[in-house]
Structure formats: C-alpha cells, structure tokens
C-alpha cells in the first residue's frame, strides 16, 4: 500500500515545533560522534560529509514514508551507540572493509525483521517494563538540563519560566514558547554564533564494499547487537508506551534494507529512534494521538534538508548554545517521562521489576559494549521472572 499524502489540516503549530525539535535534538546530540569516528579512521572531509548525507537521506525518506503509510509518528535515527563504537573499531580497518561490515550488519537487521523474530521478542515485553525503559532513557537525557543550569543560569531560568507559564496558560504552545524565549535570550546574550556557517551542498561518495572476516567480527556483529539492543528495542518501547501498537517486523526490515542500500555512501546504519521519537509521540506534539504523525513527517523533511546541506550542518547546529538545545529537549520530553512512569508503576506485581528497569536504564551503564537500555530490559525481566515465581508461595 503506497504512503498516503499528508493532510495539512492535521498539522498543528505544536506538531511542527515538535518535529523541528526532534530533528535538532537528533543532530546536536551525536553529530560530534560521527565526525570523531570519521577523523579516527582518517576519512576526508568529503567522505565524512557523504556519511552524514547518506544517514540523513535514509532517515528522512524512511521517517516520512513510514509515518505517512501507518499514520503513526515513526521517527528513524542513526545509530548513536554504533557511531561511538566505530570511534574505537574503525582505525586500522580499511574503509572498504568497514563499508562491507556496514552492509553485513544492515542485512542481519533486515533478517531479524523478515523472520518475525523481533516481533516475537517485543510481544514478550510487558507494558510496565517497556514504559519504565522509556522513562529511564528520557530521564537521563532530561536531567542534564539542571547540570547545564550551573553554567547558563539566566538562559535556563528564563526557559524554565517560559515552560511553566506556557503550561499554565497555553499548554499546547509551551514548547514553542520555550524555543522562542531561548533563541531570543541566547541572541541577546551573544550566544548565537553563525560566523562559521556557510551553505554547501554535500556530494555523495561511493565506496565499493569489500568483505573480510576480521571486519565482520570487529564491526558488523557488534554494530548489529548495539543497534538492536540500544536503539530498536527502546525505539519500539517508545511507540508502545504512547499507545501505538504497530508491528515491529516491517519497520526493522525497512530500516535494515535502507541501511544496506546506503552503506556504500558511508551509512553505518539507521534504526528506530527512541529519544527523538518520544518528542513526536507524546502529548506535547499534539493532544490528538491520530495527528502526531505530522510531527514525524516534519522531522523527516528536516532530515532531508540537513542531508543536502550535510557539508555545513555541523556549523549550523554549532551556532546554538548546548544549554538551549538540552533544555528544549528536556522540556519537550517531560510529558513522555511522566506517562512512562505512570504506566510503569500501575501494576503492583510488576512495580519492582519496572523500577529496576528504570534505574538500570537511567544509570547509563555500559557492559560488554552494550548500553544501559538493553541491560535495563534484562534486569527488569529477570526480576519479573523471579518475583512472579515467588508470589504463589
């Protein structure tokens, strides 16, 4: 079934802002990792720009297409843990072999979707654990706003006041108000730096994949596991926690195949978003759940524009102070955190396992190169199994 066109009547100001904030958050949170990984592998500036172009185009097309097809706010993102992993694993591996490893990892992800294995895994995940996982992921990101307040007190207090007043008098436009106040005050304080910005169109660079056992073991397998555990599982948990019961297999299959097609241009993989998705799936995007897909579509178009201008995108986002971006994301995510914690704590029998899931996930721990989101699920499910077996006695 072809994607249905966007109904402009469904697009609200809050959805428009949510989509732009999601796109902005996705780029500013981890773009530096992409550049760092490319520099560690001694890639040229053109190759790094091609890498960002491939990811951006893939994210934009799949986000728009899947959201219009399903009328669900499905946001696709690059694998941030994967980029962090590549900083250590790319050096010493010929770039063509690294590209081959990207292809292998993408095909493994597509296979996980085509076989239905991922869907079966998600059906076994209780709503309380999924919601606690979502809250834990978002809590770790949002709490950083209070750390930023130590250095940017005036900016953060003004944005905080704008959020509270907005929630009190204009709840649908609280986050847009925070954005306007933040940008205006940052400009007044001389914290918007556009001096290094220039327009430049990215040029895709094709690299023919080469395949080696070493690259598959050191890059492909870890990249697949990290993307599955730290991105796709939390990403689907975000959708489920906000009431969207979509089948996982088609989403995983589409992102896996898109990653394989774009790998020769540098893409190390795209997958379901979690943090940026929550900005589009929550009530802050639109009170009407049926219209929130428009926020994801806006985010997708933002990705496409960013992809075309990938050569200058880093300079564009560097113009905004970090505190402004962190605060904007934090205030946009408060509703999703509250909803996640509410659902997680509803069942008395599942309350302790859900709390453990939340605590482990929010800790940010990493074991065996796999992030806290995966271990949060493991810890919560293990606790649920043990405590359920204990109850009848």
C-alpha positions as CSV (number, residue, x, y, z in Angstrom):
1,X,0.0,0.0,0.0
2,X,1.6,3.3,-1.1
3,X,2.0,6.1,1.5
4,X,-1.0,8.4,1.9
5,X,-0.4,12.1,1.4
6,X,0.0,14.4,4.4
7,X,-3.3,16.1,5.4
8,X,-2.3,19.6,6.1
9,X,-5.4,20.0,8.4
10,X,-3.6,17.6,10.7
11,X,-0.6,19.8,11.1
12,X,-0.6,22.0,14.2
13,X,2.0,24.5,15.4
14,X,2.9,22.2,18.3
15,X,3.5,19.3,15.9
16,X,5.6,21.5,13.6
17,X,7.8,22.6,16.5
18,X,8.0,19.0,17.9
19,X,9.2,17.8,14.6
20,X,11.9,20.5,14.3
21,X,12.9,20.0,18.0
22,X,13.2,16.2,17.3
23,X,15.4,16.8,14.3
24,X,17.5,19.4,16.1
25,X,18.0,17.1,19.1
26,X,18.9,14.2,16.9
27,X,21.7,16.1,15.2
28,X,23.1,18.1,18.0
29,X,23.2,15.1,20.5
30,X,25.5,12.9,18.5
31,X,26.8,14.7,15.3
32,X,30.2,15.1,17.1
33,X,30.5,11.3,17.4
34,X,30.1,11.0,13.6
35,X,32.9,13.5,12.9
36,X,35.1,12.0,15.6
37,X,34.7,8.4,14.2
38,X,35.4,9.7,10.7
39,X,38.5,11.5,11.9
40,X,39.7,8.5,13.8
41,X,39.5,6.5,10.6
42,X,41.4,9.2,8.7
43,X,38.5,9.9,6.4
44,X,38.5,13.0,4.3
45,X,36.0,15.8,4.9
46,X,34.2,14.8,1.7
47,X,33.8,11.2,2.9
48,X,32.5,12.4,6.3
49,X,30.0,14.7,4.6
50,X,28.9,11.8,2.4
51,X,28.5,9.6,5.6
52,X,26.2,12.3,7.1
53,X,24.4,12.7,3.8
54,X,23.6,9.0,3.5
55,X,22.3,8.8,7.0
56,X,20.2,11.9,6.7
57,X,18.6,10.9,3.4
58,X,17.9,7.5,4.7
59,X,16.4,8.8,7.9
60,X,14.3,11.4,6.0
61,X,12.9,9.1,3.4
62,X,12.0,6.3,5.8
63,X,10.6,8.6,8.5
64,X,8.3,10.3,6.0
65,X,7.4,7.1,4.2
66,X,6.6,5.0,7.2
67,X,4.8,7.8,9.1
68,X,2.5,8.5,6.1
69,X,1.9,4.8,5.4
70,X,1.0,4.0,9.0
71,X,-0.3,7.4,10.2
72,X,1.9,6.8,13.2
73,X,4.8,9.1,14.3
74,X,7.6,6.7,13.4
75,X,11.0,8.5,13.7
76,X,14.1,6.9,12.3
77,X,17.6,7.9,13.6
78,X,21.2,6.9,13.0
79,X,22.7,4.5,15.5
80,X,24.4,6.8,18.0
81,X,25.9,3.9,20.1
82,X,27.1,2.5,16.8
83,X,28.9,5.7,16.0
84,X,30.5,5.6,19.4
85,X,31.5,2.0,18.8
86,X,33.1,3.0,15.5
87,X,35.4,5.5,17.1
88,X,37.3,2.6,18.6
89,X,36.8,-0.1,15.9
90,X,37.3,1.8,12.6
91,X,41.0,2.7,13.0
92,X,43.2,0.0,11.4
93,X,40.3,-1.3,9.3
94,X,40.4,-0.5,5.5
95,X,37.5,1.8,4.7
96,X,36.2,-0.5,2.0
97,X,36.1,-3.4,4.5
98,X,34.3,-1.2,7.0
99,X,31.7,-0.4,4.4
100,X,31.3,-4.2,3.8
101,X,30.8,-4.7,7.5
102,X,28.1,-2.0,7.5
103,X,26.3,-3.9,4.7
104,X,26.5,-7.2,6.7
105,X,25.2,-5.5,9.9
106,X,22.3,-4.0,7.9
107,X,21.4,-7.3,6.3
108,X,21.4,-9.0,9.7
109,X,18.9,-6.4,10.9
110,X,16.7,-6.9,7.9
111,X,16.7,-10.6,8.5
112,X,15.6,-10.1,12.1
113,X,12.6,-8.2,10.7
114,X,11.8,-10.6,7.9
115,X,11.8,-13.7,10.1
116,X,9.5,-12.1,12.6
117,X,12.0,-12.8,15.4
118,X,12.0,-9.1,16.6
119,X,8.2,-9.0,16.8
120,X,8.1,-12.2,18.9
121,X,10.7,-10.6,21.2
122,X,8.6,-7.4,21.7
123,X,5.4,-9.3,22.3
124,X,7.1,-10.9,25.3
125,X,7.9,-7.5,26.8
126,X,5.3,-6.3,29.4
127,X,3.9,-2.8,29.1
128,X,5.3,-1.9,32.5
129,X,8.9,-2.8,31.6
130,X,8.6,-1.1,28.2
131,X,7.3,2.1,29.9
132,X,10.0,2.0,32.6
133,X,12.6,1.6,29.8
134,X,11.2,4.7,28.0
135,X,11.2,6.7,31.2
136,X,14.8,5.7,32.0
137,X,16.1,6.6,28.6
138,X,14.4,10.0,28.6
139,X,15.3,10.8,32.3
140,X,19.0,10.5,31.7
141,X,18.7,13.0,28.8
142,X,16.4,15.4,30.5
143,X,18.1,15.6,33.9
144,X,21.1,17.2,32.1
145,X,19.2,20.4,31.9
146,X,19.8,21.0,35.6
147,X,23.5,20.4,35.2
148,X,23.6,23.0,32.3
149,X,21.9,25.5,34.7
150,X,25.1,25.7,36.6
151,X,26.8,27.4,33.7
152,X,23.9,29.0,31.9
153,X,21.7,30.1,34.8
154,X,20.0,33.1,33.2
155,X,19.2,31.3,30.0
156,X,17.8,28.1,31.7
157,X,15.8,30.1,34.3
158,X,14.1,32.1,31.5
159,X,13.3,29.0,29.5
160,X,12.0,27.2,32.7
161,X,9.8,30.2,33.4
162,X,8.5,30.2,29.8
163,X,7.7,26.5,30.1
164,X,5.8,26.9,33.4
165,X,3.8,29.9,32.2
166,X,3.1,28.2,28.9
167,X,1.9,25.0,30.6
168,X,-0.4,27.2,32.8
169,X,-1.9,29.4,30.1
170,X,-1.1,27.9,26.7
171,X,-0.4,24.2,27.2
172,X,-0.3,23.3,23.5
173,X,2.3,26.0,22.8
174,X,4.5,25.7,25.9
175,X,7.4,24.1,24.0
176,X,7.2,26.6,21.1
177,X,7.3,29.4,23.7
178,X,10.4,27.9,25.3
179,X,12.1,27.8,21.9
180,X,11.3,31.4,21.1
181,X,12.4,32.6,24.6
182,X,15.6,30.6,24.4
183,X,16.6,31.8,20.9
184,X,15.8,35.4,21.8
185,X,17.7,35.4,25.0
186,X,20.7,33.5,23.6
187,X,20.8,36.1,20.8
188,X,20.6,38.9,23.4
189,X,23.4,37.4,25.4
190,X,25.6,37.0,22.3
191,X,25.5,33.2,22.4
192,X,24.3,32.6,18.8
193,X,27.4,32.2,16.7
194,X,26.7,32.0,12.9
195,X,30.2,33.2,11.9
196,X,31.4,29.8,10.9
197,X,28.3,28.9,9.0
198,X,28.3,28.6,5.2
199,X,26.0,26.9,2.7
200,X,27.5,23.9,0.9
201,X,25.8,21.0,-0.8
202,X,27.0,17.6,0.1
203,X,28.5,15.3,-2.6
204,X,27.8,11.6,-2.1
205,X,31.0,9.5,-2.3
206,X,30.6,5.8,-3.4
207,X,32.9,3.2,-1.9
208,X,32.7,-0.3,-3.2
209,X,32.3,-2.7,-0.3
210,X,34.9,-5.3,0.5
211,X,34.3,-8.1,2.9
212,X,36.6,-9.6,5.4
213,X,36.1,-11.9,8.4
214,X,38.0,-9.5,10.7
215,X,35.8,-6.6,9.8
216,X,32.7,-8.7,10.3
217,X,33.8,-9.8,13.7
218,X,35.1,-6.4,14.9
219,X,32.5,-4.2,13.3
220,X,29.4,-5.9,11.8
221,X,28.4,-8.2,14.7
222,X,28.9,-5.6,17.4
223,X,27.1,-2.9,15.3
224,X,24.1,-5.2,14.8
225,X,23.9,-6.1,18.5
226,X,24.3,-2.5,19.7
227,X,21.7,-1.2,17.2
228,X,19.2,-3.9,18.1
229,X,19.7,-3.6,21.9
230,X,20.3,0.1,22.3
231,X,18.1,1.6,19.6
232,X,15.4,-0.7,18.1
233,X,14.1,-2.2,21.3
234,X,13.9,1.2,23.1
235,X,12.5,2.7,19.9
236,X,9.6,0.3,19.7
237,X,9.1,0.7,23.5
238,X,8.6,4.4,23.0
239,X,5.8,3.7,20.4
240,X,4.2,1.1,22.6
241,X,4.3,3.3,25.7
242,X,2.5,6.1,23.9
243,X,-0.2,3.7,22.7
244,X,0.9,2.9,19.1
245,X,0.6,-0.9,18.6
246,X,2.5,-1.1,15.3
247,X,4.1,-4.3,14.0
248,X,7.8,-4.2,14.5
249,X,9.0,-6.5,11.8
250,X,8.1,-4.2,8.8
251,X,9.8,-1.3,10.5
252,X,13.0,-3.3,11.2
253,X,13.0,-4.8,7.7
254,X,12.7,-1.4,6.0
255,X,15.4,0.3,8.1
256,X,17.7,-2.7,7.6
257,X,17.3,-2.7,3.8
258,X,17.7,1.1,3.6
259,X,20.9,0.8,5.7
260,X,22.3,-1.8,3.2
261,X,21.5,0.4,0.2
262,X,23.1,3.5,1.7
263,X,26.1,1.7,3.3
264,X,28.4,2.3,0.2
265,X,28.0,6.0,0.7
266,X,29.1,5.7,4.4
267,X,25.9,5.0,6.3
268,X,26.7,2.7,9.3
269,X,23.0,2.1,9.9
270,X,19.7,3.7,10.6
271,X,17.1,2.4,13.1
272,X,14.1,3.3,15.2
273,X,14.7,6.4,17.2
274,X,13.9,6.5,21.0
275,X,14.6,9.9,22.5
276,X,13.8,11.9,19.4
277,X,10.7,9.7,18.7
278,X,9.4,10.5,22.2
279,X,9.3,14.2,21.3
280,X,6.9,13.3,18.4
281,X,4.8,10.6,20.0
282,X,3.9,12.4,23.2
283,X,1.0,14.7,24.0
284,X,3.3,17.7,23.6
285,X,3.3,17.1,19.9
286,X,-0.5,17.2,19.6
287,X,-3.3,16.4,22.1
288,X,-4.8,14.2,19.4
289,X,-2.8,11.0,19.0
290,X,-4.1,10.5,15.5
291,X,-2.4,13.7,14.3
292,X,1.0,13.3,15.8
293,X,2.3,11.5,12.7
294,X,2.7,15.0,11.2
295,X,5.4,15.8,13.7
296,X,7.4,12.9,12.5
297,X,6.9,14.0,8.9
298,X,8.2,17.4,9.7
299,X,11.2,15.8,11.3
300,X,11.8,13.7,8.2
301,X,11.7,16.8,5.9
302,X,14.2,18.4,8.3
303,X,16.5,15.4,7.9
304,X,16.3,15.7,4.1
305,X,17.3,19.4,4.2
306,X,20.1,18.6,6.6
307,X,21.3,15.8,4.3
308,X,21.5,18.1,1.3
309,X,23.5,20.6,3.4
310,X,25.5,17.9,5.3
311,X,28.7,19.7,4.5
312,X,27.7,22.7,6.6
313,X,25.3,21.1,9.0
314,X,27.8,20.8,11.9
315,X,28.5,24.6,11.7
316,X,24.7,25.4,11.7
317,X,24.0,23.4,14.8
318,X,27.1,24.6,16.5
319,X,25.6,28.1,16.3
320,X,23.2,27.3,19.1
321,X,24.5,27.0,22.7
322,X,24.4,23.5,24.0
323,X,22.3,24.5,27.1
324,X,19.5,25.8,24.8
325,X,19.2,22.5,22.9
326,X,19.4,20.4,26.1
327,X,16.7,22.5,27.8
328,X,14.5,22.4,24.7
329,X,14.7,18.6,24.5
330,X,14.2,18.2,28.3
331,X,11.0,20.3,28.5
332,X,9.6,18.6,25.3
333,X,10.2,15.2,27.0
334,X,8.6,15.8,30.4
335,X,5.2,14.6,29.4
336,X,6.6,11.3,28.0
337,X,8.6,10.7,31.1
338,X,5.5,11.3,33.3
339,X,3.4,9.0,31.1
340,X,6.1,6.3,31.2
341,X,6.5,6.3,34.9
342,X,2.7,6.3,35.4
343,X,2.2,3.2,33.2
344,X,5.3,1.5,34.7
345,X,4.0,1.8,38.3
346,X,0.4,0.9,37.7
347,X,0.7,-2.9,38.4
348,X,1.6,-3.7,42.0
349,X,3.0,-7.1,40.9
350,X,5.3,-5.5,38.3
351,X,6.2,-2.4,40.2
352,X,9.6,-3.6,41.5
353,X,10.8,-5.0,38.2
354,X,9.7,-1.8,36.4
355,X,11.6,0.3,39.0
356,X,14.7,-1.8,38.4
357,X,14.4,-1.4,34.7
358,X,14.1,2.4,35.1
359,X,17.1,2.6,37.5
360,X,19.4,0.5,35.4
361,X,18.4,2.3,32.2
362,X,18.7,5.8,33.7
363,X,22.2,4.9,35.1
364,X,23.8,5.0,31.7
365,X,25.9,1.9,32.5
366,X,27.7,0.0,29.7
367,X,28.6,-3.7,29.9
368,X,30.3,-5.6,27.1
369,X,30.0,-2.6,24.9
370,X,26.2,-2.7,25.2
371,X,24.3,0.3,26.6
372,X,22.0,0.5,29.7
373,X,18.8,0.2,27.7
374,X,19.4,-3.4,26.9
375,X,20.6,-4.2,30.5
376,X,17.6,-2.4,31.9
377,X,15.3,-4.8,30.0
378,X,17.4,-7.8,31.0
379,X,17.4,-6.8,34.7
380,X,13.7,-6.0,34.7
381,X,12.6,-9.2,33.0
382,X,14.8,-11.3,35.3
383,X,13.3,-9.6,38.4
384,X,9.8,-10.1,37.0
385,X,10.5,-13.8,36.4
386,X,11.9,-14.3,39.9
387,X,9.3,-12.3,41.7
388,X,6.4,-13.9,39.8
389,X,7.6,-17.4,40.8
390,X,7.9,-16.3,44.4
391,X,4.3,-14.9,44.7
392,X,2.3,-18.2,44.7
393,X,4.2,-19.4,47.7
